[in-house]
Amino acid sequence: MAQTIDEEKRNWRPVDPTRHHREKKWDYRGRAIYHFTLPVEGRYPLFGALSGESAETAFVRLNPFGQRVCQMLGGLAQFYKDKGYALKVLAQMVMPDHVHLVIQVLEPLPHSIGAVVRGFKSGCTKVYREEFYCSGENAAEVHREARSAAPAASVPAAPAPASSVPAAPAEGKHSAPVQFARIFAGRGSIWQADAAYYHERILHAPGQLRRMIDYVKDNPRRLWLKSRNPDYFRMHRDTMLCGLPFTSLGNHFLLDWPDRQLVEMSRSADGATIDRRLQEVLTAAQNGAVTYTAAISSGEKLIARTVREQGFPLVVLLADGFPAEGSPHERYYKPGGVYFEACSKGSLLLLEPRERAYEHPTIINIVEETLRRKAEAKHYAYTSLPHDSKRYHFVALNAIGQLLVGR
């Protein structure tokens, strides 16, 4: 059972942005459920390769090293049980260039759960160094370039059920790519260099565990879709539209669609108003219109979800949806959940205005006029908002949507 969190703390859990979802003031020794993602240095496909004739039949064909990593994951709970750690592995997946692990802490730990993750990573690195690094026909060439690396603690591979993922035929007992061996020679670790050491998410919310387990198991299918549709998952910085800069990802051909409609609804809209607008939007979508929305209010979210679920093209304006430029997560970003599925089908485009877009005189004028009109309607004195405030950005998103659809 996870740590108890009252409703106020559930709604506000400060996160350290440099540590990838690491939550401040959280007791990482206490009972909880975690999802960890551990990427290989340079995202090199060190563990195997994707196979399958379709997304539904996709699987990862593990090489000998990938099999060892899979066995170590399966034996993780038993290995640490002997050290006083009560753990349960709920889901695991070894992908070609990263590892997923969903693990439950059953009882308070002697040390942070981070010690378990770091120990597993060190154990994998040691197995690679001792059994796969500089092996095979390229050994002599790699040895000439290798630098000595400091030894790392090992997590022995405890007896574990064999992986259900078919293994790749081995060319030799210990075959390893010489390209990655050269990378390893300069780093001494197989894992991506990251200030956070690993990517982690604490599973707090009801239903989150089931969704995360499904996500982990679904990774091969998702990778298959992404590999067959790379243009739909390529992030573009400084996409220029109507003189405004955006970060974008998805099907950019939707921008050329001549018929466009904007969904903009007040947070105070009642159910009847939302239903009426939904029917109007669906009728226009059936007639070929692309729907643009910031999906902020409950009405906007409902309409956007319905449009997406029915397979109609959708352009979503985001206030803060992409990794920061130059961050370690930028290169391998992909949208999550339902947005991923819509992207893979070419029916979605995500647009996030760059900061310069919010400072554009046209957008400032539209926002100022909108806020002044709302203030007068409620008999309030109008006060200008800082341009970096969340409220300003939300109003500006709809202003930007008006420009994009030509209103």
C-alpha positions in Angstrom: 0.0 0.0 0.0 1.4 3.4 -1.0 2.1 6.2 1.4 -1.1 8.0 2.6 -1.4 11.5 1.1 -4.2 13.9 2.0 -6.1 15.6 -0.8 -4.2 18.9 -0.5 -0.8 17.2 -0.9 -2.1 15.1 -3.7 -3.0 18.2 -5.7 0.3 19.9 -5.0 3.4 17.8 -4.9 6.4 20.0 -5.8 8.7 18.4 -8.3 12.4 19.1 -8.9 12.6 19.9 -12.6 16.2 18.8 -12.9 15.5 15.4 -11.4 12.7 14.1 -13.7 9.6 13.8 -11.6 11.6 13.5 -8.3 9.2 14.8 -5.7 10.4 17.1 -3.0 9.7 16.1 0.7 8.8 12.6 -0.4 10.0 9.7 1.8 11.7 7.4 -0.7 12.2 4.7 2.0 8.4 4.4 2.6 5.8 2.2 1.1 4.9 3.2 -2.5 4.8 2.1 -6.1 7.3 3.4 -8.6 7.8 3.3 -12.3 11.5 3.6 -13.4 12.8 4.1 -16.9 16.6 3.5 -17.4 17.9 4.5 -20.8 21.2 3.2 -22.3 23.9 5.7 -23.0 23.2 7.3 -26.4 20.1 5.2 -26.7 22.2 2.5 -28.2 20.2 -0.7 -28.9 22.4 -2.7 -26.5 19.8 -5.2 -25.4 18.3 -6.5 -28.7 16.1 -5.4 -31.6 12.5 -4.9 -32.4 10.8 -7.7 -34.4 7.4 -8.5 -35.7 5.3 -8.1 -38.8 2.9 -5.6 -37.4 2.3 -3.4 -34.4 0.1 -6.2 -32.8 2.8 -8.8 -33.2 5.8 -6.6 -32.3 8.2 -7.9 -29.7 11.8 -7.3 -28.6 14.2 -10.1 -29.6 16.7 -9.9 -26.8 20.4 -10.6 -27.4 22.5 -12.5 -24.8 23.2 -9.4 -22.8 19.5 -8.4 -22.9 18.6 -11.8 -21.6 20.9 -11.3 -18.6 19.4 -7.9 -17.9 15.9 -9.4 -18.0 16.9 -12.2 -15.6 18.4 -9.6 -13.2 15.2 -7.7 -13.2 13.2 -10.9 -12.5 15.6 -11.7 -9.6 15.7 -8.2 -8.1 13.1 -8.7 -5.4 14.7 -11.9 -4.1 18.2 -10.5 -4.2 17.2 -7.5 -2.1 15.0 -9.5 0.2 18.2 -11.0 1.7 19.3 -7.4 2.4 16.1 -6.5 4.3 14.2 -4.9 1.4 10.6 -5.9 0.9 10.0 -5.4 -2.8 7.7 -6.8 -5.5 8.3 -6.4 -9.2 4.9 -5.7 -10.8 6.0 -5.2 -14.4 9.2 -5.1 -16.4 10.2 -4.7 -20.0 13.7 -4.7 -21.6 13.5 -2.6 -24.7 16.4 -2.4 -27.2 17.8 0.8 -25.7 16.1 1.2 -22.3 14.5 -0.7 -19.4 11.1 -0.2 -17.7 10.5 -1.4 -14.2 7.3 -1.0 -12.0 8.2 -2.0 -8.5 6.3 -1.9 -5.2 7.9 -1.1 -1.8 5.9 -3.4 0.6 7.5 -2.3 3.9 9.7 0.7 4.9 13.2 0.3 3.5 16.6 0.5 5.2 17.7 2.9 2.5 16.1 4.9 -0.3 14.6 3.0 -3.2 17.2 4.9 -5.2 19.8 2.5 -3.7 18.0 -0.4 -5.3 18.0 1.2 -8.7 21.6 2.3 -8.6 22.6 -1.2 -7.4 20.8 -2.8 -10.4 22.4 -0.3 -12.8 25.8 -1.0 -11.4 25.2 -4.8 -11.6 24.3 -4.5 -15.2 27.3 -2.5 -16.0 29.6 -5.0 -14.2 28.0 -7.9 -16.2 28.6 -6.0 -19.4 32.2 -5.2 -18.5 33.1 -8.7 -17.4 31.2 -10.8 -20.0 30.3 -8.7 -23.0 32.7 -5.7 -23.3 35.6 -6.3 -25.6 34.3 -9.7 -26.6 34.1 -11.5 -29.9 36.1 -10.8 -33.0 36.4 -7.1 -32.3 38.0 -7.5 -28.9 41.6 -6.7 -30.0 40.5 -3.5 -31.7 38.4 -2.3 -28.8 41.1 -3.1 -26.2 43.5 -0.8 -28.0 41.1 2.1 -27.5 39.6 1.3 -24.1 40.4 3.2 -21.0 40.4 1.6 -17.6 37.1 2.0 -15.8 36.5 1.9 -12.0 34.8 -1.3 -10.8 31.1 -1.1 -9.9 29.1 -3.1 -7.3 27.2 -6.0 -8.7 23.6 -7.2 -8.4 24.0 -10.9 -9.1 21.5 -12.5 -11.3 19.3 -14.5 -9.0 17.3 -17.4 -10.3 14.3 -16.0 -12.2 11.7 -17.1 -14.6 12.9 -17.0 -18.2 11.9 -14.1 -20.3 8.8 -14.5 -22.4 10.5 -12.5 -25.1 12.2 -14.6 -27.7 16.0 -14.3 -27.7 18.0 -13.4 -30.7 20.2 -16.1 -32.1 23.7 -15.7 -30.6 26.7 -15.5 -33.0 28.9 -16.5 -30.1 28.5 -17.0 -26.4 29.4 -13.3 -25.7 29.0 -11.1 -28.7 28.9 -7.3 -28.2 28.8 -4.4 -30.7 32.2 -2.8 -31.1 30.5 0.6 -31.6 29.0 0.6 -28.1 32.2 -0.9 -26.7 34.0 2.3 -27.8 31.3 4.4 -26.1 31.7 2.4 -23.0 35.4 2.8 -23.0 35.0 6.5 -22.6 32.2 6.4 -20.0 32.6 3.2 -17.9 28.8 2.8 -17.6 26.2 1.4 -20.0 23.6 3.9 -18.7 22.7 7.4 -19.9 24.6 10.1 -18.1 21.9 12.0 -16.2 22.0 14.2 -13.1 18.9 12.3 -11.9 20.5 8.9 -12.3 17.2 7.5 -13.5 13.7 8.6 -14.6 11.1 7.9 -12.0 7.4 8.4 -11.4 5.5 7.7 -8.2 2.1 6.1 -8.9 -0.3 7.9 -6.5 -3.6 8.2 -8.3 -6.3 5.5 -8.4 -6.0 3.5 -11.7 -2.6 4.8 -12.4 -0.9 1.5 -11.6 -3.1 -0.4 -14.1 -2.4 2.2 -16.8 1.3 2.1 -16.1 1.5 -1.7 -16.3 -0.4 -1.6 -19.6 1.9 1.1 -20.8 5.0 -1.0 -20.0 3.6 -4.1 -21.7 2.6 -2.0 -24.7 6.1 -0.6 -25.4 7.0 -2.9 -28.3 3.8 -2.1 -30.1 4.3 1.6 -29.5 7.9 1.4 -30.7 6.8 -0.4 -33.9 4.3 2.4 -34.6 6.8 5.1 -34.0 9.5 3.5 -36.1 7.0 3.2 -39.1 5.8 6.8 -38.7 8.9 8.8 -37.7 7.8 12.1 -39.1 4.7 12.2 -36.8 7.0 11.9 -33.7 9.7 14.4 -34.7 9.7 17.5 -32.6 10.2 20.8 -34.5 11.4 24.0 -32.8 10.5 27.4 -34.2 7.6 26.3 -36.5 6.4 29.6 -37.8 2.6 30.1 -38.2 0.9 33.5 -38.7 4.3 35.1 -37.8 4.4 33.3 -34.4 7.0 30.7 -33.4 5.8 27.3 -32.0 7.3 24.0 -30.9 5.3 21.3 -32.8 4.9 17.6 -33.1 2.5 15.5 -35.2 1.0 15.7 -38.6 1.9 19.1 -40.0 -0.2 18.6 -43.1 -3.2 19.4 -40.9 -2.0 23.0 -41.0 -2.7 23.1 -44.8 -6.4 22.0 -44.3 -8.6 24.9 -45.7 -11.6 24.3 -43.3 -10.8 25.0 -39.7 -12.8 25.5 -36.5 -11.8 26.7 -33.1 -13.3 25.3 -29.9 -13.3 28.0 -27.2 -15.7 27.5 -24.3 -16.1 29.3 -21.0 -15.5 27.4 -17.8 -19.0 28.4 -16.7 -20.7 26.8 -19.7 -23.5 24.5 -18.7 -24.1 21.0 -19.9 -26.7 22.0 -22.5 -24.4 24.6 -24.0 -21.5 22.1 -24.2 -23.7 19.4 -25.8 -25.0 21.9 -28.4 -21.4 23.1 -29.3 -20.2 19.5 -29.4 -22.8 18.6 -32.0 -21.8 21.6 -34.1 -18.1 20.7 -33.9 -18.8 17.1 -34.9 -20.9 18.1 -37.8 -18.2 20.4 -39.1 -15.6 17.7 -38.5 -17.6 15.2 -40.6 -17.7 17.8 -43.4 -13.9 18.0 -43.4 -13.0 20.7 -40.8 -9.9 20.4 -38.7 -10.6 21.3 -35.0 -8.3 23.6 -33.1 -8.5 23.9 -29.3 -6.5 24.7 -26.2 -8.5 22.0 -24.3 -8.4 24.1 -21.0 -12.0 24.3 -19.8 -14.1 21.1 -19.1 -16.2 21.8 -22.2 -13.1 22.2 -24.4 -11.6 19.0 -23.0 -14.8 17.0 -23.6 -15.1 18.2 -27.2 -11.4 17.6 -27.9 -11.7 14.1 -26.4 -14.8 13.2 -28.5 -13.2 14.6 -31.7 -10.1 12.5 -31.1 -12.0 9.3 -30.1 -14.0 9.5 -33.3 -10.8 9.8 -35.4 -11.3 13.3 -36.7 -8.2 15.6 -37.2 -7.3 17.7 -34.1 -4.8 20.5 -33.4 -4.1 21.0 -29.7 -2.6 24.2 -28.4 -0.4 23.5 -25.3 0.6 25.9 -22.6 3.4 23.7 -21.4 3.7 20.3 -23.1 7.2 19.7 -24.4 10.6 19.2 -22.7 12.7 22.3 -22.3 15.0 23.0 -25.2 18.4 21.4 -24.5 17.1 19.2 -21.7 18.2 15.5 -21.5 14.6 14.4 -22.3 14.2 16.5 -25.5 15.7 14.1 -28.0 13.5 11.1 -27.1 10.3 12.8 -26.2 7.1 11.3 -27.4 3.5 12.1 -26.4 1.9 9.8 -23.9 -1.3 7.7 -23.9 -4.1 8.7 -26.3 -2.0 11.4 -27.9 0.5 8.8 -29.0 -2.2 6.8 -30.7 -3.6 9.8 -32.4 -0.1 10.8 -33.6 0.6 7.4 -35.0 -2.6 7.6 -37.1 -1.7 11.1 -38.4 -4.8 12.7 -36.9 -3.1 15.0 -34.3 -0.8 18.0 -34.2 0.5 19.4 -31.0 1.5 23.1 -30.9 3.1 24.9 -28.0 3.7 28.7 -28.5 7.3 29.8 -27.8 7.7 32.6 -25.3 8.1 35.1 -28.2 4.6 34.3 -29.4 3.1 35.5 -26.1 4.9 38.8 -26.5 3.7 39.5 -30.0 1.8 42.8 -30.2 -1.2 41.2 -31.9 -1.6 38.6 -29.2 -1.1 41.2 -26.4 -3.8 43.4 -27.9 -6.3 40.5 -28.3 -5.7 39.3 -24.7 -6.0 42.8 -23.3 -9.3 43.3 -25.1 -10.6 40.0 -24.0 -9.7 40.5 -20.3 -11.1 44.1 -20.4 -14.4 42.9 -21.8 -14.7 40.2 -19.2 -13.9 42.6 -16.4 -16.5 45.1 -17.6 -19.1 42.4 -17.9 -18.6 41.6 -14.2 -18.3 45.3 -13.2 -14.7 44.8 -12.2 -11.9 47.3 -12.6 -9.6 45.9 -15.4 -6.0 45.1 -14.3 -3.4 44.0 -16.8 -1.8 40.6 -16.3 1.9 39.8 -16.3 2.7 38.2 -19.6 4.4 35.2 -17.9 1.4 34.4 -15.7 -0.6 31.2 -16.2 -3.9 33.1 -16.7 -2.4 35.3 -19.4 -1.0 32.2 -21.2 -4.4 30.5 -21.1 -6.2 33.5 -22.6 -3.4 34.0 -25.1 -3.8 30.3 -26.3 -7.3 31.0 -27.4 -6.2 34.3 -29.0 -3.5 32.4 -30.9 -6.2 29.8 -31.9 -8.3 32.6 -33.4 -5.3 33.7 -35.5 -4.6 30.2 -36.7 -8.2 29.5 -37.8 -8.4 32.9 -39.5 -11.1 34.4 -37.2 
